[in-house]
Amino acid sequence: MKAIQFNEYGKPEVLRVVSIPIPSMQPGHVLVQVKAVGVNFADTARRYGQYLEKTPLPYIPGAEISGVITEISPDVTDFKVGDRVVALTNNGGYAEYISLHTSQLVPLPDHVDFNQAAAILGQGISAYHILKTSGQLKKGESVLIHAAAGGVGTLAVQLAKIMGAGKVIATASSSEKLNLVSSLGADVVINYTEENWHEQVLSSTGGKGVDLVLEMVGGDIFKKSLKSLAINGRLVIYGRAGGQETKFDPAILMQRNVSVIGFWLIHILNNTELYKESVKELLNHVREGNLKLIIGEIMPLDEAEKAHELIEGRKTIGKLVLNP
């Protein structure tokens, strides 16, 4: 089968199209023909060797897959050949086939296509649990969502509204992106490339600040986000796209009783019940028309290198999807 693999850490050009054997069957597993796979910032961090855990070499990226079961292990009874499924996996999705344990699988309803499924998986679950599980969002609270035109951001804006947020403030880097997040329900949109963006956040909340911040850049964005928090506010970190170490004086947390919380998706995946229930809820929101999925581009698997260049260059809106 064809797959995308890297044998060394580095820039997008280390990604190579390779031919490798189709995975063999293991107990409790099924073989899935991959129809769509999502592209994430985590994939680029893996490629640079800068992920939260060590990335072994050689490595096939890809965590969000949708596809069709083509073979099952004899001990599998809850799925059958021909079933449409979605799954979050640690790696291996940039390929034509992948072997998955049934605990990772969620049935894909007929009303959601393969590209939609790949677009909502990792980033939808992340947005959901950053807001609800880590951020403890309550009805009526205000939320500041950075990089709101990205994969997590576009879903977080909508989910915050679904969960009853009182005011959703969204930041992005261009008028096109700001118009998009405004159309998704953001109450206030701010260009974070402007020096005084955090002052605009405070102004839009009457000087109070926001109750919850979703942050994934680091550096100056992180520091100004702390200053944008209300008393008892929470800031959830779910990435470090800026790639720089961020230092701050913990005393700033004491001044307004604010909290900084870390979020790593893998701990949600390790809780099978929590993982599957949130996937089903997200797919229901898609079915009911509550969630609009923004798929920026659908590209052939062979163009994984180009996809990584686009996502690193902040040249994407919404989700990038690869089709094997």
Phi, psi and omega per residue, in radians:
M1 nan 2.826 3.105
K2 -1.586 2.478 3.099
A3 -2.609 2.861 3.046
I4 -1.884 2.198 -3.019
Q5 -2.433 2.626 2.941
F6 -2.180 2.452 -3.100
N7 -1.835 -0.095 3.093
E8 -2.593 2.747 3.107
Y9 -1.379 2.600 3.102
G10 2.799 -2.810 -3.106
K11 -1.266 3.037 -3.066
P12 -0.918 -0.481 -3.090
E13 -1.197 -0.160 3.071
V14 -1.305 -0.229 3.089
L15 -1.230 2.282 -3.086
R16 -2.262 2.495 2.995
V17 -1.424 2.154 -3.105
V18 -2.233 2.807 3.041
S19 -1.957 2.084 -3.099
I20 -2.332 2.838 3.136
P21 -1.130 2.570 3.003
I22 -1.143 2.375 -3.098
P23 -0.997 2.487 3.085
S24 -1.485 2.764 -3.104
M25 -1.277 2.468 3.047
Q26 -2.211 2.747 3.109
P27 -0.960 2.380 3.104
G28 1.353 0.084 -3.068
H29 -1.919 2.821 2.984
V30 -2.277 2.735 3.039
L31 -1.742 2.208 -3.103
V32 -1.992 2.244 2.973
Q33 -1.411 2.025 -3.051
V34 -1.301 2.180 3.096
K35 -1.741 -0.541 3.129
A36 -2.702 2.553 3.099
V37 -2.434 2.379 -3.130
G38 -1.434 2.654 3.078
V39 -1.906 2.313 -3.066
N40 -2.278 2.813 3.011
F41 -1.043 -0.564 3.120
A42 -1.045 -0.588 3.105
D43 -1.096 -0.667 3.138
T44 -1.259 -0.639 3.087
A45 -1.118 -0.711 3.058
R46 -1.013 -0.787 -3.066
R47 -1.117 -0.571 3.103
Y48 -1.478 -0.126 -3.067
G49 1.292 0.476 -3.059
Q50 -2.046 0.365 -3.122
Y51 -1.343 2.967 -3.089
L52 -1.150 -0.399 3.047
E53 -2.203 2.815 -3.101
K54 -1.108 2.369 3.099
T55 -1.758 1.996 -3.105
P56 -1.290 2.685 3.104
L57 -2.021 2.534 -0.143
P58 -1.214 2.825 -3.007
Y59 -2.438 2.376 3.028
I60 -1.892 1.953 -3.133
P61 -1.249 3.138 3.032
G62 1.936 1.909 -3.085
A63 -1.949 -0.407 -3.048
E64 -1.895 1.895 -3.102
I65 -2.208 2.654 2.953
S66 -2.349 2.569 -3.111
G67 3.137 -2.823 -3.066
V68 -2.178 2.348 3.103
I69 -1.250 2.218 3.137
T70 -1.943 -0.254 -3.139
E71 -2.759 2.548 3.109
I72 -2.275 2.643 3.035
S73 -1.228 2.586 -3.113
P74 -0.984 -0.438 -3.099
D75 -1.541 -0.016 -3.137
V76 -1.512 2.188 -3.109
T77 -2.107 -0.296 -3.047
D78 -1.631 -0.049 3.053
F79 -2.381 2.781 -3.141
K80 -2.419 2.849 3.084
V81 -1.037 2.337 -3.131
G82 1.749 -0.233 3.126
D83 -1.157 2.402 3.013
R84 -1.516 2.299 -3.063
V85 -2.445 2.814 2.965
V86 -2.200 2.722 -3.140
A87 -2.812 2.559 2.942
L88 -1.828 2.251 -3.124
T89 -2.314 2.875 -3.100
N90 -1.243 -0.586 -3.094
N91 -2.920 3.121 3.026
G92 1.636 0.009 -3.046
G93 -1.344 -0.397 3.121
Y94 -1.368 1.152 -3.070
A95 -2.770 2.923 3.129
E96 -1.374 -0.472 3.119
Y97 -2.434 2.667 3.080
I98 -2.576 2.463 3.075
S99 -1.667 2.231 -3.075
L100 -2.315 2.534 3.028
H101 -1.326 2.560 -3.083
T102 -1.084 -0.399 3.119
S103 -1.147 -0.323 -3.141
Q104 -1.558 -0.223 -2.975
L105 -1.593 2.478 2.994
V106 -2.254 2.277 3.114
P107 -1.019 2.424 3.123
L108 -1.710 2.014 -3.141
P109 -1.077 2.665 -3.107
D110 -1.080 -0.469 -3.050
H111 -1.396 -0.071 3.111
V112 -2.021 2.168 -3.115
D113 -1.454 3.015 -3.031
F114 -1.106 -0.711 -3.136
N115 -1.170 -0.700 3.084
Q116 -1.069 -0.737 -3.119
A117 -1.094 -0.780 3.123
A118 -1.153 -0.510 -3.099
A119 -1.323 -0.401 -3.033
I120 -1.803 -0.290 -2.953
L121 -1.035 -1.481 -3.029
G122 -1.068 -0.788 -3.070
Q123 -1.334 -0.544 3.056
G124 -1.183 -0.791 3.106
I125 -1.108 -0.703 3.107
S126 -1.064 -0.901 -3.131
A127 -1.011 -0.759 -3.125
Y128 -1.041 -0.887 -3.036
H129 -1.427 -0.438 3.019
I130 -1.111 -0.763 3.137
L131 -1.252 -0.864 -2.967
K132 -1.561 -0.890 -3.024
T133 -1.424 -0.883 -3.129
S134 -1.469 -0.796 -3.082
G135 -1.385 -0.305 3.114
Q136 0.900 0.781 -3.123
L137 -1.072 2.302 3.093
K138 -1.949 2.701 3.134
K139 -1.015 2.374 3.104
G140 1.570 -0.198 -3.127
E141 -1.359 2.752 3.126
S142 -1.677 2.560 -3.083
V143 -2.309 2.364 3.012
L144 -1.908 2.121 -3.092
I145 -2.045 1.969 3.100
H146 -1.448 2.783 -3.126
A147 0.858 0.799 -2.980
A148 -1.217 -0.237 3.107
A149 -1.606 0.012 3.129
G150 -1.485 -3.047 -3.083
G151 -1.061 -0.887 3.098
V152 -1.208 -0.759 -3.043
G153 -1.054 -0.806 -3.110
T154 -1.091 -0.593 3.113
L155 -1.370 -0.654 -3.133
A156 -1.119 -0.671 3.100
V157 -1.014 -0.815 -3.100
Q158 -1.254 -0.718 -3.134
L159 -1.176 -0.620 3.093
A160 -1.043 -0.721 3.093
K161 -1.144 -0.769 3.120
I162 -1.036 -0.648 -3.113
M163 -1.418 -0.033 3.021
G164 1.683 0.329 3.110
A165 -0.997 2.472 -3.133
G166 -1.332 -0.722 3.118
K167 -2.520 2.253 3.103
V168 -1.931 2.068 3.103
I169 -1.868 2.191 -3.057
A170 -2.110 2.402 3.064
T171 -1.983 2.600 3.073
A172 -2.758 3.100 -2.953
S173 -1.856 -0.008 -3.124
S174 -2.609 2.824 3.137
S175 -1.121 -0.621 3.118
E176 -1.070 -0.799 -3.137
K177 -1.197 -0.659 3.112
L178 -1.137 -0.668 3.091
N179 -1.108 -0.671 3.130
L180 -1.091 -0.902 -3.064
V181 -1.199 -0.480 3.041
S182 -1.139 -0.694 3.132
S183 -1.186 -0.377 3.135
L184 -1.511 -0.066 3.052
G185 2.073 0.011 3.112
A186 -1.101 2.362 -3.127
D187 -1.411 -0.585 -3.140
V188 -2.351 2.337 3.092
V189 -2.116 2.414 -3.047
I190 -2.398 2.380 3.075
N191 -1.460 1.968 -3.036
Y192 -1.347 -0.056 3.042
T193 -1.397 -0.191 3.080
E194 -1.395 2.380 -3.010
E195 -1.017 -0.599 -3.040
N196 -1.739 0.477 -3.045
W197 -1.038 -0.648 -3.107
H198 -1.213 -0.492 3.062
E199 -1.208 -0.590 3.071
Q200 -1.160 -0.631 3.080
V201 -1.083 -0.843 -3.133
L202 -1.089 -0.722 3.140
S203 -1.093 -0.681 -3.095
S204 -1.262 -0.236 3.108
T205 -1.942 0.315 3.127
G206 1.152 0.481 3.121
G207 1.481 -0.115 -3.085
K208 -1.282 -0.661 -3.002
G209 1.664 3.032 -3.079
V210 -1.735 2.688 -3.136
D211 -1.385 -0.511 -3.071
L212 -2.521 2.394 3.072
V213 -2.160 2.363 3.006
L214 -1.841 2.031 -2.984
E215 -2.280 2.344 -3.115
M216 -2.519 0.353 -3.101
V217 -1.874 -0.846 -3.093
G218 1.588 -2.988 3.100
G219 1.046 -2.359 -3.068
D220 -1.153 -0.563 3.116
I221 -1.085 -0.760 3.116
F222 -1.076 -0.834 -3.074
K223 -1.110 -0.740 3.129
K224 -1.251 -0.507 3.082
S225 -1.143 -0.676 3.080
L226 -1.038 -0.715 -3.136
K227 -1.222 -0.280 -3.108
S228 -1.583 -0.059 -3.094
L229 -1.381 2.521 3.028
A230 -1.396 2.995 3.025
I231 -1.026 2.329 -3.085
N232 1.181 0.325 3.121
G233 -1.289 2.819 -3.140
R234 -2.216 2.436 3.051
L235 -2.087 2.143 3.141
V236 -1.849 2.132 3.094
I237 -1.661 2.182 3.126
Y238 -2.240 0.255 3.106
G239 -3.109 3.023 3.098
R240 -2.483 1.083 -3.039
A241 -1.095 -0.471 3.134
G242 -1.226 -0.325 3.068
G243 1.267 0.202 -3.097
Q244 -2.028 2.605 3.075
E245 -1.262 2.402 -3.083
T246 -2.048 2.151 3.106
K247 -1.945 2.491 3.083
F248 -2.631 2.792 3.129
D249 -1.478 2.056 -3.120
P250 -1.024 -0.290 3.137
A251 -1.054 -0.472 -3.139
I252 -1.125 -0.452 3.095
L253 -1.217 -0.604 -3.090
M254 -1.274 -0.518 -3.021
Q255 -1.052 -0.598 -3.120
R256 -2.297 0.373 3.114
N257 0.967 0.761 -3.118
V258 -1.694 2.795 -3.086
S259 -2.174 2.536 3.000
V260 -2.012 2.174 -3.009
I261 -2.156 2.398 3.084
G262 -1.700 2.540 3.100
F263 -2.268 2.250 3.054
W264 -2.305 2.120 -3.025
L265 -1.014 -0.529 -3.046
I266 -1.032 -0.511 -3.132
H267 -1.305 -0.396 2.999
I268 -1.301 -0.734 -3.127
L269 -1.117 -0.528 3.139
N270 -1.296 -0.188 3.063
N271 -1.848 1.586 -2.987
T272 -0.961 -0.771 -3.100
E273 -1.128 -0.798 -3.137
L274 -1.102 -0.739 3.135
Y275 -1.079 -0.915 -3.054
K276 -1.185 -0.678 -3.138
E277 -1.121 -0.698 -3.137
S278 -1.229 -0.616 3.080
V279 -1.100 -0.798 3.140
K280 -1.077 -0.701 3.137
E281 -1.139 -0.736 3.122
L282 -1.108 -0.762 3.122
L283 -1.116 -0.603 3.076
N284 -1.144 -0.691 3.101
H285 -1.095 -0.650 3.080
V286 -1.132 -0.787 -3.134
R287 -1.057 -0.694 -3.088
E288 -1.442 -0.073 3.116
G289 1.430 0.231 3.140
N290 -1.396 -0.436 -3.123
L291 -2.025 2.151 3.043
K292 -1.687 2.150 -3.125
L293 -1.602 2.162 3.141
I294 -1.738 1.785 3.111
I295 -1.773 1.899 -3.071
G296 -1.191 -0.878 3.140
E297 -2.577 2.540 2.993
I298 -2.013 2.054 -3.000
M299 -2.152 2.685 3.053
P300 -1.134 2.647 -3.139
L301 -0.967 -0.636 -3.128
D302 -1.034 -0.347 -3.089
E303 -1.715 0.480 3.129
A304 -1.023 -0.673 3.126
E305 -1.035 -0.804 3.119
K306 -1.107 -0.689 3.125
A307 -1.058 -0.732 3.114
H308 -1.148 -0.672 3.103
E309 -1.091 -0.724 -3.130
L310 -1.138 -0.778 -3.068
I311 -1.243 -0.603 3.099
E312 -1.260 -0.558 -3.119
G313 -1.470 0.146 -3.129
R314 0.962 0.634 -3.111
K315 -1.800 0.308 -3.106
T316 -2.007 2.665 2.979
I317 -2.171 2.169 -3.109
G318 1.331 -2.567 -2.961
K319 -1.770 2.447 2.996
L320 -1.725 2.327 -3.124
V321 -2.238 2.399 3.063
L322 -1.860 2.446 3.064
N323 -1.992 1.994 3.084
P324 -1.099 nan nan
